[in-house]
Amino acid sequence: MIKKEEKFFVLKQEDIQAAGVQSRIEDVCRFINETRKRQGKKPLEDNRYILCNQDEPYAEKVWQTILEGERAKETEGKEGKE
């Protein structure tokens, strides 16, 4: 069963620059990439996401589209195992 969960957090690049913490964020990303490499995972920059603010009037439609896609992947995965 697919459910909403908070897996990610997003920082607006404009806010990072305004706060003057760009180099700190880069250090964190470098550390995360090193950890991902040890775990055999792709680097952060290989993962791209489409974001939607939850307070947008179309957010529920976006969420339903995501759920439909995830359900389709689950169905395809089950059919491939049979």
C-alpha positions, 0 to 999 in steps of 0.5 A: 500500500502506497502512503504519503510520507515525508522522505525528502526536504527541499531548500530553495537555492535562493534562500541558501544563497541569501543565508550565505551557506552555499559552501556548507550545503556543498560540503553536506552534499559531498559527504552524502555522495561519499556515503551513497557511493559506499552503499553502491547507490547513484550520486545525488545529481543522478536523481531528479525530482518534480516538486509541487508545493502542498498548498497549491490548488492542484497539489491533490491532483499531482498526488493522485497522479503519483499514486496511480503511477506507483500502483502501476509500477507495483502491478507491473512488478507482480506480473513480471514475477509470475 
